[in-house]
Amino acid sequence: MKNILNPLRGIGMPAHNGLADGEISADASLVISLLQHCPAHEPTPLVDCPKLAAQIGIKSLHMKDERQRMGLGSFKALGAAFSIAKAAHKKIGDGIVDPTVAKTALKGTVFVTSSAGNHGLSVAAGANIFGAKAVIFLSVHVPTNFANRLRAMGAQVEISGDDYEASMAAAMEAAKVNGWTLLSDSTWVEDTTGRDIMEGYLALCEEMISQYGDAPSHIFLQAGVGGLASAATVAARKMWGNKPHITVVEPTAAPALQASIEQKTPALTSGPPSNMGRLDCKEPSHLALKALARDADAFLTLDDEFVAAEICQLKAFGLETSPSGGAGFAATVAMAKELGPDARVLVILSEGAADD
């Protein structure tokens, strides 16, 4: 475990460090408006966990439970759903409210992406709603069940590369060669269209903030490239200001954000595959990094074995999840002594159990 305080808090990344242009918006109005037209969209619960809090030794613990989001099993359902709905709205305007019109709005469009699993499911679902096609590139380490679910949803699945970054490179090349629309959940200098994906997560954040009420003392946010963590951090700062202490949580094997903060520039990290598969990203999203450098208080890495062991206790409370989905909870356990008995902690249970 390695925990660092953010030396860039309130300042942000240096302007000359090679980051992509742009910022993540904190305005969720368009996201909420468009998602209202998605028949599967409805708020997910915020679960109060007093017995778990007592076990850990803190005052309270609340979990935003994303395991049933849109029937896809994770928060990722929001990102591509919003991005694709936004593309359809741009093409057919208010016709998006009519399912008979919407179902052919993007006919002939092919969306291609790389995914560690859940983002691909969201792209496939969104493409189906609006008559588009989805092509999803997966690395060899993505669980087979994700590939099977994608194919069952009508997506074309391509297995390429040893990690997320390699499969993303393959997706980018396919987009270039075939004239397809790249729908990444990351951002870099040459492409910031992934901002729509991150802003789609604002719907979750608005729900969570409304459900929680007064500011928690601490928030633990798991991160891969940083999309969810940045959206939640931006939303929390907008509503609660500097009150919550926000910690970003990554696998020891993939400390892309922590390393980038230490180096004050986007870092390419290396390491073995992590059992936190959806967090196993070796490079950060540039726009996510910019937001987190400014607004997050700390960056924490956790070992695979620790996370896998700690999430086991969630099953007894009906909150079974994967190491990726429960990393924020595991971080709460890891930091419990430092948090103290008065801590009021908020985390996101970002996905259901998975075969990692």
Contacts in CASP RR format, 6 or more apart in sequence:
PFRMAT RR
TARGET T0000
AUTHOR 0000-0000-0000
METHOD contacts of the structure
MODEL  1
MKNILNPLRGIGMPAHNGLADGEISADASLVISLLQHCPAHEPTPLVDCP
KLAAQIGIKSLHMKDERQRMGLGSFKALGAAFSIAKAAHKKIGDGIVDPT
VAKTALKGTVFVTSSAGNHGLSVAAGANIFGAKAVIFLSVHVPTNFANRL
RAMGAQVEISGDDYEASMAAAMEAAKVNGWTLLSDSTWVEDTTGRDIMEG
YLALCEEMISQYGDAPSHIFLQAGVGGLASAATVAARKMWGNKPHITVVE
PTAAPALQASIEQKTPALTSGPPSNMGRLDCKEPSHLALKALARDADAFL
TLDDEFVAAEICQLKAFGLETSPSGGAGFAATVAMAKELGPDARVLVILS
EGAADD
1 252 0 8 1.000
1 300 0 8 1.000
1 301 0 8 1.000
1 302 0 8 1.000
1 303 0 8 1.000
1 306 0 8 1.000
1 334 0 8 1.000
2 252 0 8 1.000
2 255 0 8 1.000
2 258 0 8 1.000
2 300 0 8 1.000
2 301 0 8 1.000
3 247 0 8 1.000
3 298 0 8 1.000
3 299 0 8 1.000
3 300 0 8 1.000
3 301 0 8 1.000
3 335 0 8 1.000
4 258 0 8 1.000
4 261 0 8 1.000
4 262 0 8 1.000
4 298 0 8 1.000
4 299 0 8 1.000
4 300 0 8 1.000
5 297 0 8 1.000
5 298 0 8 1.000
6 261 0 8 1.000
6 292 0 8 1.000
6 293 0 8 1.000
6 296 0 8 1.000
6 297 0 8 1.000
6 298 0 8 1.000
6 299 0 8 1.000
7 261 0 8 1.000
8 261 0 8 1.000
8 264 0 8 1.000
8 293 0 8 1.000
8 294 0 8 1.000
9 294 0 8 1.000
9 295 0 8 1.000
9 296 0 8 1.000
9 297 0 8 1.000
10 294 0 8 1.000
10 295 0 8 1.000
11 293 0 8 1.000
11 294 0 8 1.000
12 290 0 8 1.000
12 293 0 8 1.000
12 294 0 8 1.000
13 19 0 8 1.000
13 264 0 8 1.000
13 265 0 8 1.000
13 289 0 8 1.000
13 290 0 8 1.000
13 293 0 8 1.000
13 294 0 8 1.000
14 264 0 8 1.000
14 265 0 8 1.000
17 264 0 8 1.000
17 265 0 8 1.000
17 266 0 8 1.000
18 189 0 8 1.000
18 265 0 8 1.000
18 266 0 8 1.000
19 189 0 8 1.000
19 265 0 8 1.000
19 266 0 8 1.000
19 286 0 8 1.000
19 289 0 8 1.000
19 290 0 8 1.000
20 187 0 8 1.000
20 188 0 8 1.000
20 189 0 8 1.000
20 190 0 8 1.000
20 191 0 8 1.000
20 192 0 8 1.000
20 286 0 8 1.000
20 287 0 8 1.000
21 192 0 8 1.000
22 192 0 8 1.000
22 195 0 8 1.000
22 287 0 8 1.000
22 290 0 8 1.000
23 287 0 8 1.000
23 290 0 8 1.000
23 291 0 8 1.000
24 195 0 8 1.000
24 198 0 8 1.000
24 199 0 8 1.000
24 230 0 8 1.000
24 231 0 8 1.000
24 234 0 8 1.000
24 287 0 8 1.000
24 288 0 8 1.000
24 290 0 8 1.000
24 291 0 8 1.000
25 195 0 8 1.000
25 199 0 8 1.000
25 202 0 8 1.000
25 234 0 8 1.000
26 202 0 8 1.000
26 234 0 8 1.000
26 235 0 8 1.000
26 237 0 8 1.000
26 238 0 8 1.000
27 202 0 8 1.000
28 199 0 8 1.000
28 200 0 8 1.000
28 202 0 8 1.000
28 203 0 8 1.000
28 205 0 8 1.000
28 206 0 8 1.000
28 235 0 8 1.000
30 86 0 8 1.000
31 78 0 8 1.000
31 82 0 8 1.000
31 199 0 8 1.000
31 200 0 8 1.000
31 202 0 8 1.000
31 203 0 8 1.000
32 203 0 8 1.000
32 206 0 8 1.000
34 82 0 8 1.000
34 85 0 8 1.000
34 86 0 8 1.000
34 89 0 8 1.000
34 96 0 8 1.000
35 41 0 8 1.000
35 78 0 8 1.000
35 81 0 8 1.000
35 82 0 8 1.000
35 85 0 8 1.000
35 200 0 8 1.000
35 203 0 8 1.000
37 85 0 8 1.000
37 96 0 8 1.000
37 97 0 8 1.000
37 102 0 8 1.000
38 70 0 8 1.000
38 81 0 8 1.000
38 85 0 8 1.000
38 129 0 8 1.000
39 99 0 8 1.000
40 70 0 8 1.000
40 71 0 8 1.000
40 77 0 8 1.000
40 125 0 8 1.000
41 70 0 8 1.000
41 81 0 8 1.000
41 203 0 8 1.000
43 207 0 8 1.000
43 211 0 8 1.000
44 64 0 8 1.000
44 65 0 8 1.000
44 66 0 8 1.000
44 67 0 8 1.000
44 68 0 8 1.000
44 69 0 8 1.000
44 204 0 8 1.000
44 207 0 8 1.000
45 64 0 8 1.000
45 65 0 8 1.000
45 211 0 8 1.000
46 62 0 8 1.000
46 63 0 8 1.000
46 64 0 8 1.000
46 65 0 8 1.000
46 207 0 8 1.000
46 208 0 8 1.000
46 211 0 8 1.000
46 212 0 8 1.000
47 62 0 8 1.000
47 63 0 8 1.000
47 64 0 8 1.000
47 65 0 8 1.000
47 319 0 8 1.000
47 349 0 8 1.000
48 60 0 8 1.000
48 61 0 8 1.000
48 62 0 8 1.000
49 61 0 8 1.000
49 62 0 8 1.000
49 63 0 8 1.000
49 317 0 8 1.000
49 319 0 8 1.000
50 60 0 8 1.000
50 61 0 8 1.000
51 317 0 8 1.000
52 61 0 8 1.000
52 313 0 8 1.000
52 314 0 8 1.000
52 317 0 8 1.000
53 59 0 8 1.000
53 60 0 8 1.000
53 61 0 8 1.000
53 345 0 8 1.000
55 313 0 8 1.000
56 332 0 8 1.000
56 333 0 8 1.000
56 336 0 8 1.000
57 336 0 8 1.000
57 340 0 8 1.000
57 341 0 8 1.000
58 332 0 8 1.000
58 336 0 8 1.000
58 339 0 8 1.000
58 340 0 8 1.000
58 341 0 8 1.000
58 342 0 8 1.000
58 343 0 8 1.000
58 344 0 8 1.000
58 345 0 8 1.000
59 341 0 8 1.000
59 342 0 8 1.000
59 343 0 8 1.000
59 344 0 8 1.000
60 343 0 8 1.000
60 344 0 8 1.000
60 345 0 8 1.000
61 332 0 8 1.000
61 345 0 8 1.000
61 347 0 8 1.000
62 212 0 8 1.000
62 216 0 8 1.000
62 345 0 8 1.000
62 346 0 8 1.000
62 347 0 8 1.000
63 319 0 8 1.000
63 329 0 8 1.000
63 346 0 8 1.000
63 347 0 8 1.000
63 348 0 8 1.000
63 349 0 8 1.000
64 204 0 8 1.000
64 207 0 8 1.000
64 208 0 8 1.000
64 211 0 8 1.000
64 346 0 8 1.000
64 347 0 8 1.000
64 348 0 8 1.000
64 349 0 8 1.000
65 319 0 8 1.000
65 349 0 8 1.000
66 73 0 8 1.000
66 74 0 8 1.000
66 75 0 8 1.000
66 204 0 8 1.000
66 348 0 8 1.000
66 349 0 8 1.000
66 350 0 8 1.000
66 351 0 8 1.000
67 73 0 8 1.000
67 74 0 8 1.000
67 321 0 8 1.000
67 349 0 8 1.000
67 351 0 8 1.000
67 352 0 8 1.000
69 75 0 8 1.000
69 76 0 8 1.000
69 77 0 8 1.000
69 78 0 8 1.000
69 204 0 8 1.000
70 77 0 8 1.000
70 78 0 8 1.000
70 81 0 8 1.000
70 122 0 8 1.000
70 125 0 8 1.000
71 77 0 8 1.000
72 118 0 8 1.000
72 121 0 8 1.000
72 122 0 8 1.000
72 125 0 8 1.000
73 118 0 8 1.000
73 121 0 8 1.000
73 351 0 8 1.000
73 352 0 8 1.000
74 118 0 8 1.000
74 121 0 8 1.000
74 278 0 8 1.000
74 325 0 8 1.000
74 350 0 8 1.000
74 351 0 8 1.000
74 352 0 8 1.000
75 118 0 8 1.000
75 201 0 8 1.000
75 204 0 8 1.000
75 228 0 8 1.000
75 348 0 8 1.000
75 350 0 8 1.000
75 351 0 8 1.000
76 117 0 8 1.000
76 118 0 8 1.000
76 119 0 8 1.000
76 120 0 8 1.000
76 121 0 8 1.000
76 122 0 8 1.000
76 185 0 8 1.000
76 351 0 8 1.000
77 118 0 8 1.000
77 121 0 8 1.000
77 122 0 8 1.000
77 125 0 8 1.000
78 122 0 8 1.000
78 200 0 8 1.000
78 201 0 8 1.000
78 203 0 8 1.000
78 204 0 8 1.000
79 119 0 8 1.000
79 122 0 8 1.000
79 185 0 8 1.000
79 196 0 8 1.000
79 197 0 8 1.000
79 198 0 8 1.000
79 199 0 8 1.000
79 200 0 8 1.000
79 201 0 8 1.000
80 111 0 8 1.000
80 113 0 8 1.000
80 119 0 8 1.000
80 120 0 8 1.000
80 122 0 8 1.000
80 123 0 8 1.000
80 125 0 8 1.000
80 126 0 8 1.000
80 183 0 8 1.000
80 185 0 8 1.000
80 197 0 8 1.000
81 122 0 8 1.000
81 125 0 8 1.000
81 126 0 8 1.000
81 129 0 8 1.000
81 200 0 8 1.000
82 196 0 8 1.000
82 197 0 8 1.000
82 199 0 8 1.000
82 200 0 8 1.000
82 203 0 8 1.000
83 183 0 8 1.000
83 193 0 8 1.000
83 194 0 8 1.000
83 196 0 8 1.000
83 197 0 8 1.000
83 200 0 8 1.000
84 106 0 8 1.000
84 111 0 8 1.000
84 123 0 8 1.000
84 126 0 8 1.000
84 127 0 8 1.000
84 129 0 8 1.000
84 130 0 8 1.000
84 132 0 8 1.000
84 183 0 8 1.000
85 96 0 8 1.000
85 126 0 8 1.000
85 129 0 8 1.000
85 130 0 8 1.000
86 196 0 8 1.000
87 106 0 8 1.000
87 109 0 8 1.000
87 130 0 8 1.000
87 181 0 8 1.000
88 96 0 8 1.000
88 102 0 8 1.000
88 105 0 8 1.000
88 106 0 8 1.000
88 130 0 8 1.000
89 96 0 8 1.000
91 105 0 8 1.000
91 106 0 8 1.000
92 101 0 8 1.000
92 102 0 8 1.000
92 105 0 8 1.000
95 101 0 8 1.000
95 102 0 8 1.000
95 105 0 8 1.000
96 102 0 8 1.000
96 105 0 8 1.000
102 129 0 8 1.000
102 130 0 8 1.000
103 129 0 8 1.000
103 130 0 8 1.000
103 131 0 8 1.000
104 130 0 8 1.000
104 131 0 8 1.000
105 130 0 8 1.000
105 131 0 8 1.000
106 127 0 8 1.000
106 130 0 8 1.000
106 131 0 8 1.000
106 132 0 8 1.000
107 131 0 8 1.000
107 132 0 8 1.000
108 131 0 8 1.000
108 132 0 8 1.000
108 133 0 8 1.000
109 127 0 8 1.000
109 130 0 8 1.000
109 131 0 8 1.000
109 132 0 8 1.000
109 133 0 8 1.000
109 181 0 8 1.000
110 132 0 8 1.000
110 133 0 8 1.000
110 134 0 8 1.000
110 135 0 8 1.000
110 178 0 8 1.000
110 179 0 8 1.000
110 180 0 8 1.000
110 181 0 8 1.000
111 123 0 8 1.000
111 127 0 8 1.000
111 132 0 8 1.000
111 133 0 8 1.000
111 134 0 8 1.000
111 135 0 8 1.000
111 180 0 8 1.000
111 181 0 8 1.000
111 182 0 8 1.000
111 183 0 8 1.000
112 134 0 8 1.000
112 135 0 8 1.000
112 136 0 8 1.000
112 137 0 8 1.000
112 171 0 8 1.000
112 174 0 8 1.000
112 175 0 8 1.000
112 178 0 8 1.000
112 180 0 8 1.000
112 181 0 8 1.000
112 182 0 8 1.000
112 183 0 8 1.000
113 119 0 8 1.000
113 120 0 8 1.000
113 123 0 8 1.000
113 134 0 8 1.000
113 135 0 8 1.000
113 136 0 8 1.000
113 137 0 8 1.000
113 171 0 8 1.000
113 182 0 8 1.000
113 183 0 8 1.000
113 184 0 8 1.000
113 185 0 8 1.000
114 136 0 8 1.000
114 137 0 8 1.000
114 138 0 8 1.000
114 139 0 8 1.000
114 164 0 8 1.000
114 167 0 8 1.000
114 168 0 8 1.000
114 170 0 8 1.000
114 171 0 8 1.000
114 184 0 8 1.000
115 121 0 8 1.000
115 123 0 8 1.000
115 136 0 8 1.000
115 137 0 8 1.000
115 138 0 8 1.000
115 142 0 8 1.000
115 146 0 8 1.000
115 167 0 8 1.000
115 185 0 8 1.000
116 138 0 8 1.000
116 139 0 8 1.000
116 142 0 8 1.000
116 164 0 8 1.000
116 277 0 8 1.000
116 278 0 8 1.000
116 280 0 8 1.000
116 281 0 8 1.000
117 138 0 8 1.000
117 142 0 8 1.000
117 143 0 8 1.000
117 146 0 8 1.000
117 150 0 8 1.000
117 278 0 8 1.000
118 146 0 8 1.000
118 278 0 8 1.000
118 351 0 8 1.000
119 185 0 8 1.000
119 197 0 8 1.000
120 134 0 8 1.000
120 136 0 8 1.000
120 146 0 8 1.000
120 150 0 8 1.000
120 155 0 8 1.000
121 146 0 8 1.000
121 149 0 8 1.000
121 150 0 8 1.000
121 153 0 8 1.000
123 134 0 8 1.000
123 136 0 8 1.000
123 155 0 8 1.000
123 183 0 8 1.000
124 134 0 8 1.000
124 136 0 8 1.000
124 150 0 8 1.000
124 153 0 8 1.000
124 154 0 8 1.000
124 155 0 8 1.000
125 153 0 8 1.000
126 132 0 8 1.000
126 134 0 8 1.000
127 133 0 8 1.000
127 134 0 8 1.000
127 155 0 8 1.000
128 134 0 8 1.000
128 153 0 8 1.000
128 154 0 8 1.000
133 156 0 8 1.000
134 150 0 8 1.000
134 153 0 8 1.000
134 154 0 8 1.000
134 155 0 8 1.000
134 156 0 8 1.000
135 155 0 8 1.000
135 156 0 8 1.000
135 157 0 8 1.000
135 158 0 8 1.000
135 171 0 8 1.000
135 174 0 8 1.000
135 180 0 8 1.000
136 150 0 8 1.000
136 155 0 8 1.000
136 156 0 8 1.000
136 157 0 8 1.000
136 158 0 8 1.000
137 158 0 8 1.000
137 159 0 8 1.000
137 160 0 8 1.000
137 167 0 8 1.000
137 168 0 8 1.000
137 170 0 8 1.000
137 171 0 8 1.000
137 174 0 8 1.000
138 146 0 8 1.000
138 147 0 8 1.000
138 150 0 8 1.000
138 157 0 8 1.000
138 158 0 8 1.000
138 159 0 8 1.000
138 160 0 8 1.000
138 167 0 8 1.000
139 159 0 8 1.000
139 160 0 8 1.000
139 161 0 8 1.000
139 162 0 8 1.000
139 163 0 8 1.000
139 164 0 8 1.000
139 166 0 8 1.000
139 167 0 8 1.000
140 159 0 8 1.000
140 161 0 8 1.000
140 162 0 8 1.000
141 162 0 8 1.000
141 163 0 8 1.000
141 273 0 8 1.000
141 277 0 8 1.000
141 280 0 8 1.000
142 277 0 8 1.000
143 354 0 8 1.000
143 355 0 8 1.000
143 356 0 8 1.000
144 355 0 8 1.000
145 354 0 8 1.000
145 355 0 8 1.000
146 354 0 8 1.000
147 157 0 8 1.000
147 159 0 8 1.000
150 157 0 8 1.000
151 157 0 8 1.000
158 170 0 8 1.000
158 174 0 8 1.000
160 166 0 8 1.000
160 167 0 8 1.000
160 170 0 8 1.000
161 167 0 8 1.000
161 170 0 8 1.000
163 273 0 8 1.000
163 280 0 8 1.000
163 282 0 8 1.000
164 280 0 8 1.000
164 281 0 8 1.000
164 282 0 8 1.000
165 281 0 8 1.000
165 282 0 8 1.000
165 283 0 8 1.000
168 184 0 8 1.000
168 186 0 8 1.000
171 182 0 8 1.000
171 184 0 8 1.000
172 182 0 8 1.000
174 180 0 8 1.000
175 181 0 8 1.000
175 182 0 8 1.000
182 191 0 8 1.000
182 193 0 8 1.000
183 193 0 8 1.000
183 194 0 8 1.000
183 197 0 8 1.000
184 191 0 8 1.000
184 193 0 8 1.000
184 194 0 8 1.000
184 197 0 8 1.000
185 194 0 8 1.000
185 197 0 8 1.000
185 198 0 8 1.000
185 225 0 8 1.000
185 227 0 8 1.000
185 285 0 8 1.000
186 194 0 8 1.000
186 225 0 8 1.000
186 227 0 8 1.000
186 281 0 8 1.000
186 283 0 8 1.000
186 284 0 8 1.000
186 285 0 8 1.000
186 288 0 8 1.000
187 193 0 8 1.000
187 194 0 8 1.000
187 195 0 8 1.000
187 198 0 8 1.000
187 285 0 8 1.000
187 286 0 8 1.000
187 287 0 8 1.000
187 288 0 8 1.000
188 266 0 8 1.000
188 283 0 8 1.000
188 285 0 8 1.000
188 286 0 8 1.000
189 286 0 8 1.000
192 286 0 8 1.000
192 287 0 8 1.000
194 285 0 8 1.000
194 287 0 8 1.000
195 287 0 8 1.000
197 227 0 8 1.000
198 227 0 8 1.000
198 228 0 8 1.000
198 230 0 8 1.000
198 231 0 8 1.000
198 285 0 8 1.000
198 287 0 8 1.000
198 288 0 8 1.000
199 231 0 8 1.000
200 231 0 8 1.000
201 227 0 8 1.000
201 228 0 8 1.000
201 231 0 8 1.000
201 232 0 8 1.000
202 231 0 8 1.000
202 234 0 8 1.000
202 235 0 8 1.000
204 228 0 8 1.000
204 231 0 8 1.000
204 232 0 8 1.000
204 348 0 8 1.000
205 231 0 8 1.000
205 232 0 8 1.000
205 234 0 8 1.000
205 235 0 8 1.000
205 236 0 8 1.000
206 235 0 8 1.000
208 232 0 8 1.000
208 235 0 8 1.000
208 346 0 8 1.000
208 348 0 8 1.000
209 235 0 8 1.000
209 236 0 8 1.000
209 239 0 8 1.000
209 240 0 8 1.000
212 346 0 8 1.000
215 236 0 8 1.000
215 239 0 8 1.000
215 240 0 8 1.000
215 241 0 8 1.000
215 243 0 8 1.000
215 244 0 8 1.000
216 244 0 8 1.000
216 344 0 8 1.000
216 345 0 8 1.000
216 346 0 8 1.000
217 243 0 8 1.000
217 244 0 8 1.000
217 245 0 8 1.000
217 339 0 8 1.000
217 342 0 8 1.000
217 343 0 8 1.000
217 344 0 8 1.000
217 345 0 8 1.000
218 244 0 8 1.000
218 245 0 8 1.000
218 246 0 8 1.000
218 247 0 8 1.000
218 332 0 8 1.000
218 339 0 8 1.000
218 343 0 8 1.000
218 344 0 8 1.000
218 345 0 8 1.000
218 346 0 8 1.000
219 232 0 8 1.000
219 233 0 8 1.000
219 236 0 8 1.000
219 244 0 8 1.000
219 245 0 8 1.000
219 246 0 8 1.000
219 247 0 8 1.000
219 345 0 8 1.000
219 346 0 8 1.000
219 347 0 8 1.000
220 247 0 8 1.000
220 249 0 8 1.000
220 300 0 8 1.000
220 328 0 8 1.000
220 329 0 8 1.000
220 331 0 8 1.000
220 332 0 8 1.000
220 335 0 8 1.000
220 345 0 8 1.000
220 346 0 8 1.000
220 347 0 8 1.000
221 228 0 8 1.000
221 229 0 8 1.000
221 232 0 8 1.000
221 233 0 8 1.000
221 246 0 8 1.000
221 247 0 8 1.000
221 248 0 8 1.000
221 249 0 8 1.000
221 296 0 8 1.000
221 328 0 8 1.000
221 347 0 8 1.000
221 348 0 8 1.000
222 228 0 8 1.000
222 229 0 8 1.000
222 248 0 8 1.000
222 249 0 8 1.000
222 250 0 8 1.000
222 276 0 8 1.000
222 279 0 8 1.000
222 324 0 8 1.000
222 325 0 8 1.000
222 326 0 8 1.000
222 327 0 8 1.000
222 328 0 8 1.000
222 331 0 8 1.000
222 348 0 8 1.000
222 350 0 8 1.000
223 229 0 8 1.000
223 248 0 8 1.000
223 249 0 8 1.000
223 250 0 8 1.000
223 257 0 8 1.000
223 279 0 8 1.000
223 288 0 8 1.000
223 292 0 8 1.000
224 250 0 8 1.000
224 254 0 8 1.000
224 256 0 8 1.000
224 257 0 8 1.000
224 278 0 8 1.000
224 279 0 8 1.000
224 280 0 8 1.000
224 281 0 8 1.000
224 284 0 8 1.000
225 256 0 8 1.000
225 281 0 8 1.000
225 283 0 8 1.000
225 284 0 8 1.000
225 285 0 8 1.000
225 288 0 8 1.000
226 248 0 8 1.000
226 257 0 8 1.000
226 281 0 8 1.000
226 284 0 8 1.000
226 285 0 8 1.000
226 288 0 8 1.000
226 289 0 8 1.000
226 292 0 8 1.000
227 285 0 8 1.000
227 288 0 8 1.000
228 348 0 8 1.000
228 350 0 8 1.000
229 248 0 8 1.000
229 257 0 8 1.000
229 288 0 8 1.000
229 292 0 8 1.000
229 296 0 8 1.000
230 285 0 8 1.000
230 287 0 8 1.000
230 288 0 8 1.000
230 289 0 8 1.000
230 291 0 8 1.000
230 292 0 8 1.000
232 348 0 8 1.000
233 246 0 8 1.000
233 248 0 8 1.000
233 291 0 8 1.000
233 292 0 8 1.000
233 295 0 8 1.000
233 296 0 8 1.000
234 291 0 8 1.000
234 295 0 8 1.000
236 244 0 8 1.000
236 246 0 8 1.000
237 295 0 8 1.000
244 346 0 8 1.000
245 297 0 8 1.000
245 298 0 8 1.000
246 295 0 8 1.000
246 296 0 8 1.000
246 297 0 8 1.000
246 298 0 8 1.000
247 296 0 8 1.000
247 297 0 8 1.000
247 298 0 8 1.000
247 299 0 8 1.000
247 300 0 8 1.000
247 331 0 8 1.000
247 335 0 8 1.000
248 257 0 8 1.000
248 258 0 8 1.000
248 292 0 8 1.000
248 296 0 8 1.000
248 298 0 8 1.000
248 299 0 8 1.000
248 300 0 8 1.000
249 300 0 8 1.000
249 301 0 8 1.000
249 302 0 8 1.000
249 327 0 8 1.000
249 328 0 8 1.000
249 330 0 8 1.000
249 331 0 8 1.000
250 256 0 8 1.000
250 257 0 8 1.000
250 258 0 8 1.000
250 279 0 8 1.000
250 299 0 8 1.000
250 300 0 8 1.000
250 301 0 8 1.000
250 302 0 8 1.000
250 327 0 8 1.000
251 274 0 8 1.000
251 275 0 8 1.000
251 276 0 8 1.000
251 277 0 8 1.000
251 279 0 8 1.000
251 280 0 8 1.000
251 301 0 8 1.000
251 302 0 8 1.000
251 303 0 8 1.000
251 304 0 8 1.000
251 307 0 8 1.000
251 327 0 8 1.000
252 274 0 8 1.000
252 301 0 8 1.000
252 302 0 8 1.000
252 303 0 8 1.000
252 304 0 8 1.000
253 271 0 8 1.000
253 272 0 8 1.000
253 273 0 8 1.000
253 274 0 8 1.000
253 280 0 8 1.000
253 304 0 8 1.000
254 269 0 8 1.000
254 271 0 8 1.000
254 274 0 8 1.000
254 276 0 8 1.000
254 279 0 8 1.000
254 280 0 8 1.000
254 281 0 8 1.000
254 282 0 8 1.000
255 269 0 8 1.000
255 299 0 8 1.000
255 301 0 8 1.000
256 267 0 8 1.000
256 268 0 8 1.000
256 269 0 8 1.000
256 281 0 8 1.000
256 282 0 8 1.000
256 283 0 8 1.000
256 284 0 8 1.000
257 284 0 8 1.000
257 288 0 8 1.000
257 289 0 8 1.000
257 292 0 8 1.000
257 299 0 8 1.000
258 299 0 8 1.000
258 300 0 8 1.000
258 301 0 8 1.000
259 267 0 8 1.000
259 269 0 8 1.000
260 266 0 8 1.000
260 267 0 8 1.000
260 284 0 8 1.000
260 289 0 8 1.000
260 293 0 8 1.000
261 292 0 8 1.000
261 293 0 8 1.000
261 299 0 8 1.000
266 283 0 8 1.000
266 284 0 8 1.000
266 286 0 8 1.000
266 289 0 8 1.000
267 283 0 8 1.000
267 284 0 8 1.000
268 282 0 8 1.000
268 283 0 8 1.000
269 282 0 8 1.000
269 283 0 8 1.000
270 282 0 8 1.000
271 282 0 8 1.000
273 280 0 8 1.000
274 280 0 8 1.000
274 304 0 8 1.000
274 323 0 8 1.000
275 304 0 8 1.000
275 307 0 8 1.000
275 308 0 8 1.000
275 323 0 8 1.000
275 356 0 8 1.000
276 304 0 8 1.000
276 307 0 8 1.000
276 322 0 8 1.000
276 323 0 8 1.000
276 324 0 8 1.000
276 325 0 8 1.000
276 327 0 8 1.000
276 356 0 8 1.000
277 323 0 8 1.000
277 324 0 8 1.000
277 356 0 8 1.000
278 322 0 8 1.000
278 324 0 8 1.000
278 325 0 8 1.000
278 350 0 8 1.000
278 351 0 8 1.000
279 324 0 8 1.000
279 327 0 8 1.000
300 331 0 8 1.000
300 334 0 8 1.000
300 335 0 8 1.000
302 327 0 8 1.000
302 330 0 8 1.000
302 331 0 8 1.000
302 334 0 8 1.000
304 323 0 8 1.000
306 330 0 8 1.000
306 334 0 8 1.000
307 323 0 8 1.000
307 326 0 8 1.000
307 327 0 8 1.000
307 330 0 8 1.000
308 323 0 8 1.000
310 329 0 8 1.000
310 330 0 8 1.000
310 333 0 8 1.000
310 334 0 8 1.000
311 321 0 8 1.000
311 322 0 8 1.000
311 323 0 8 1.000
311 325 0 8 1.000
311 326 0 8 1.000
311 329 0 8 1.000
311 330 0 8 1.000
314 320 0 8 1.000
314 321 0 8 1.000
314 326 0 8 1.000
314 329 0 8 1.000
314 349 0 8 1.000
319 349 0 8 1.000
320 352 0 8 1.000
320 353 0 8 1.000
321 329 0 8 1.000
321 349 0 8 1.000
321 350 0 8 1.000
321 351 0 8 1.000
321 352 0 8 1.000
321 353 0 8 1.000
322 351 0 8 1.000
322 352 0 8 1.000
322 353 0 8 1.000
322 354 0 8 1.000
322 356 0 8 1.000
323 330 0 8 1.000
323 356 0 8 1.000
324 350 0 8 1.000
324 351 0 8 1.000
324 354 0 8 1.000
324 356 0 8 1.000
325 348 0 8 1.000
325 349 0 8 1.000
325 350 0 8 1.000
325 351 0 8 1.000
325 352 0 8 1.000
326 347 0 8 1.000
326 349 0 8 1.000
326 350 0 8 1.000
328 347 0 8 1.000
328 348 0 8 1.000
329 347 0 8 1.000
329 349 0 8 1.000
331 347 0 8 1.000
332 339 0 8 1.000
332 345 0 8 1.000
332 347 0 8 1.000
339 345 0 8 1.000
END
